[in-house]
Amino acid sequence: MQRRMNTLMVCLAVCLTGGAVTPCSGDSVSVEPTRESCEAAVEQTRALAAALPADDLSRYFAERDLHQATIEAGNGEFDDCLDMTARATDEIKERRHTLHPGEKLKVLQSNE
Amino acid sequence: MFPSAKTILLTAASVSLALTHTATADDRGGDRPRANPYVAGDMHNHNTCTDGSVSAGYAIDRSVASGVAAGGGTNFDLDWFTLGNHGGAGNRDCRFSDNLANLPGDPTTTWSQTLGQTIDGITITSLKGTPNGTGSGATMWRWQSIKEVEYPIIVNRTPKYNKVLVEGLEWIVPGHEHTDVAVIAGQNPRGHGNADKMAEYEFRFDRADTDAIGLLDGENGQVWPGKDNVNNSGTAGHQKAVSGVTWLQTHYPLQSYAIPTHTERAGVFNPTGSNGYNIEHFRDFNNAGPTVAFGIESPGHMAQGSVSGGSGSYGTGAVGGGTYGLSGVYTAKVGGLWDGLLGEGRNFFIYVSSDWHNRGAGGARDAFTTSDFIPGEYTKLYVPNSEHFRAQSIVDGMRSGNSYSVNADIIGPDLVFRARGRDDDWKTMGETLVVRPGEKITVEMTMTVPAKNNSPYSFNNPLLQQVGIHQPLNKPSLDHVDLITGRIAGVIPPGSPGYAVANAGGVAGASIVYNPTTTISQQIHANNMRSKRLRDGSTQLTFTTTFTAGTTPSYIRARGTNIPVATPNVTDSAGSPLLDVNNALVSCTDPACPTHLAAVNGVKKVTFDVQAYSNVWFYANPIFIRPEGSSKLLVEKNADLARRLAERADNDHDGHGHDHDHDRHDHDRHDHDGPDHDGRDHDRD
């Protein structure tokens, strides 16, 4: 689907520890992504998202990206999986989405 | 960022207003709902057979149906649709959507749950080929889903919509990023037919398809033997990719295409991996497949741009460091890679498609998107209409170069872009005008700016607000058209200096000039065009201008935009698009600015779909020009080659008593009319 920063994400997958994102030290290692590196990155980013309040809009955005990451993994596209995970990580770090008082993101649910 | 020095090869003599007639609009039969000179389609989109969010059938329904979908959501009424899904394998049953789409009663379903069941008239009893994954992770190789799932769905949908539906592929290319491919041979959805040749191509040449078995015959023999399952990356992978293009050229020279897509995204070519393309790789493809590898596609994913970039799914490592006016730098840069190829006189054209996967934070029925648009919603690839428009018409139209690419309906289906010399022999996109040096060349353009597009937003365009223009996002507008000219120096033979050009990832890649003679020769503001308000609220714009023919071959291409020259954070002083991440420096302050926009310090920025509807462009393919008595250009030779191949095919059919309905050309052809691309041809007019 997309390929933005594979090397960075392999780095992030390795460096995500204890629920915190820490920068990699030294040069990034260009490694072909695998199912294992993808799943590890998704799980760790999912934990970061879960630490946010359930109604946090950035958490919602991040979890949508993580869902797509698992789709990419199911399709054997592990580089795209890592890219989507990176996007989710960025959303959690930067908190680009917040709701102003009275504001709501309206998304049609499957029961609507 | 872009060169502003003008190397004049054609002298802009005047920009004048003139009445013109529009292209014939009523010259097709009654089997099509509309009678426009061009028809809109999409050739690159995804469903749950790979990494899309909706079922294969739902994707088709929303793209080609009209009105509102039964469960909600606008349909986009495309005239033609090529299902262009990844190669490789997928674990989801693509007769179902994914939970991500939030569609009622349509949950994520894997092949492991449905084997043996008949669903939508299709029964899958086993996952064929080399076993790949277990349980819910068990995958179906794409050759099987092309042949046994997607194509049967196309057969089912075709009579329902009376649209042209084609089974294609987004080829995951050995040694490279991706390429849109279609092999239409055998496909005849109205009479059923099959997509076996499309499936065979995917099996043989897709680097993500590592199945070693493929289709078996009744005696368990391999139907497609001899697959190279080794050389899938780097330089060896590129050679396999060239072999794939050669295979298309050899077997289906008029019934296939191979169009590299989002070509800047994965950075530069990596001789030991699978990344992007450099100019020499496109040259290799065009040399190997002169009638099948005739262009590149701009990125889709038009609504992915956030405050750190990402539109087109391009990150900072992409060649160019991101998109420019929602296009890649290879096509957006004046004098860039595309101009380098046109500067050889190659038949190399550009196309656009949606690359539809999902709507990001939205479900499939929501009006907003933070990722992709549904085919027909935002991007439209226009190819010529014809009386009996069919799959072959799509391929023929694309190959001819007589096509144009439109975002956000900035113009409609009736573009006239043509040029003539002193006689009335008009030439349009993809064609070559032969003139005497010094002769006056008249260029005419007519286009219709529709009354509305598919934007759900009626607040004013925040990028235009900066310069005092108040234009609702759901009402298309045209600021100006650029006529871009470049000199043609001739074909560079493989191995010669300049054939391979050092490339660079990131913004450094935007500095590479491939054709220094390219320039914006004329910029025609919409205020200087003749304007006619039409009854449906749309506006027809027309201009005529002239150039003076030079002594060397050249080309004229066109692009248009809603963005004025030197709009802060959007265009430079020449009017070329800046890196799109700059758009996000502009705030969206209207009370109606939607909740999903990315914010900085709580202030919403021009991102996602609002960015896409704010920064709008169209691109028209070039008209070539050469002096009388000069050698034919490669674009002419390859068009001649296509004509010879078509004549031979027709003669073969006549000899065998077949009719002329190309929809029924479902057998192999082995033409041996080879390419002629050494640039030394002395075929003169």
HADDOCK unambig.tbl for C-alpha pairs under 7 A between the chains (distance, minus, plus):
assign (segid A and resid 2 and name CA) (segid B and resid 313 and name CA) 5.31 0.50 0.50
assign (segid A and resid 3 and name CA) (segid B and resid 265 and name CA) 6.75 0.50 0.50
assign (segid A and resid 3 and name CA) (segid B and resid 266 and name CA) 6.22 0.50 0.50
assign (segid A and resid 4 and name CA) (segid B and resid 314 and name CA) 6.14 0.50 0.50
assign (segid A and resid 4 and name CA) (segid B and resid 315 and name CA) 4.49 0.50 0.50
assign (segid A and resid 4 and name CA) (segid B and resid 317 and name CA) 6.58 0.50 0.50
assign (segid A and resid 5 and name CA) (segid B and resid 315 and name CA) 6.96 0.50 0.50
assign (segid A and resid 61 and name CA) (segid B and resid 361 and name CA) 5.85 0.50 0.50
assign (segid A and resid 64 and name CA) (segid B and resid 360 and name CA) 6.78 0.50 0.50
assign (segid A and resid 64 and name CA) (segid B and resid 361 and name CA) 6.20 0.50 0.50
assign (segid A and resid 71 and name CA) (segid B and resid 51 and name CA) 5.88 0.50 0.50
assign (segid A and resid 72 and name CA) (segid B and resid 51 and name CA) 5.71 0.50 0.50
assign (segid A and resid 74 and name CA) (segid B and resid 90 and name CA) 6.39 0.50 0.50
assign (segid A and resid 74 and name CA) (segid B and resid 91 and name CA) 5.91 0.50 0.50
assign (segid A and resid 74 and name CA) (segid B and resid 137 and name CA) 6.49 0.50 0.50
assign (segid A and resid 75 and name CA) (segid B and resid 50 and name CA) 5.76 0.50 0.50
assign (segid A and resid 75 and name CA) (segid B and resid 51 and name CA) 6.26 0.50 0.50
assign (segid A and resid 75 and name CA) (segid B and resid 89 and name CA) 5.95 0.50 0.50
assign (segid A and resid 75 and name CA) (segid B and resid 90 and name CA) 4.55 0.50 0.50
assign (segid A and resid 75 and name CA) (segid B and resid 91 and name CA) 6.43 0.50 0.50
assign (segid A and resid 96 and name CA) (segid B and resid 598 and name CA) 5.07 0.50 0.50
assign (segid A and resid 96 and name CA) (segid B and resid 599 and name CA) 5.12 0.50 0.50
assign (segid A and resid 96 and name CA) (segid B and resid 600 and name CA) 6.59 0.50 0.50
assign (segid A and resid 97 and name CA) (segid B and resid 596 and name CA) 6.98 0.50 0.50
assign (segid A and resid 97 and name CA) (segid B and resid 598 and name CA) 5.73 0.50 0.50
assign (segid A and resid 97 and name CA) (segid B and resid 599 and name CA) 6.13 0.50 0.50
assign (segid A and resid 104 and name CA) (segid B and resid 595 and name CA) 6.96 0.50 0.50
assign (segid A and resid 105 and name CA) (segid B and resid 595 and name CA) 5.79 0.50 0.50
assign (segid A and resid 105 and name CA) (segid B and resid 596 and name CA) 6.76 0.50 0.50
assign (segid A and resid 107 and name CA) (segid B and resid 362 and name CA) 5.87 0.50 0.50
assign (segid A and resid 107 and name CA) (segid B and resid 363 and name CA) 6.66 0.50 0.50
assign (segid A and resid 107 and name CA) (segid B and resid 366 and name CA) 6.45 0.50 0.50
assign (segid A and resid 108 and name CA) (segid B and resid 102 and name CA) 6.93 0.50 0.50
assign (segid A and resid 108 and name CA) (segid B and resid 363 and name CA) 6.48 0.50 0.50
assign (segid A and resid 108 and name CA) (segid B and resid 365 and name CA) 6.98 0.50 0.50
assign (segid A and resid 108 and name CA) (segid B and resid 366 and name CA) 6.28 0.50 0.50
assign (segid A and resid 109 and name CA) (segid B and resid 102 and name CA) 5.27 0.50 0.50
assign (segid A and resid 110 and name CA) (segid B and resid 102 and name CA) 4.28 0.50 0.50
assign (segid A and resid 110 and name CA) (segid B and resid 103 and name CA) 4.81 0.50 0.50
assign (segid A and resid 110 and name CA) (segid B and resid 104 and name CA) 4.39 0.50 0.50
assign (segid A and resid 111 and name CA) (segid B and resid 104 and name CA) 5.79 0.50 0.50
